Structure formats: C-alpha cells, structure tokens
C-alpha cells in the first residue's frame, strides 16, 4: 500500500477502513464479472508503472480516474450482486 510506503499513518488508516467496508461487495462483483477484474488489474498496473517512472502527475490522474470509474461500476453493479 502506497500510504504505508510513504509512512502516512492517517491516510493508511482511512484507506484500510474504506477497503474493509467495500471489500465484500467488490469481491463478489469481481467473481461475477471477470472483465471488471481484468480492468481493475490493468488500471493498477498502469498506476504502478507511472509511480515506478516517477511520473507523479500521471499516477495521480490514473489513480483518480480509476477510483472514479471503479466506484461508479461498484455502485451500479452492487444491487445486482447479493452479499449472501
């Protein structure tokens, strides 16, 4: 986790809490919709590559776009994927 690498305990805690809250929905959605898993993986690879290349502006844009789009997908699809 980037927040841990950066040593930012506050952001790390906030992100961990968010992850724990959405994880059940995301896991079920990813199993139900494999194409979303591939897209998520590709987004994360692109963000990681930008970070490795020290392209902070690009990494920021990619991360923001990923969060915006993935949040919309999860929100839209969460009604279709039961938690049980």
Secondary structure, DSSP 8 states (H G I E B T S, - for coil): -HHHHHT-HHHHHHHHHHHHHHHHHHHHHHHH-HHHHHHHHHHHHHHHHHHHTT-HHHHHHHHHHHHHHHHHHHHHHTTTS---
